Amino acid sequence: SFETYKGDITVELPARAGFDLDAQPGRKGDFGSDFGLAASAKGRWDDDEERSYRGPVNGGGPALRMETYKGILRIRQH
């Protein structure tokens, strides 16, 4: 679990890692991933609802929770 207000968070995982994603970049944050996400994106850029990305990646596994308000969330493969 990772959380920040204005900072950036980058998590590096093996390309075949399975995990259950719960990423919440908020209205003013950003999210990006090297993984082909089967996770669903909710919310829109232009509304008041906060965006979120949730769902299994590579078949699922341990929970990976990331949250920011104005920062950048990234998941990288290594």
Beta strands, then each sheet from edge to edge (+ up, - down):
strand 1: 2-3
strand 2: 8-13
strand 3: 19-24
strand 4: 30-33
strand 5: 40-42
strand 6: 52-57
strand 7: 63-67
strand 8: 72-77
sheet 1: 1+ 7+ 3+ 6- 5+
sheet 2: 2+ 8+ 4+
end
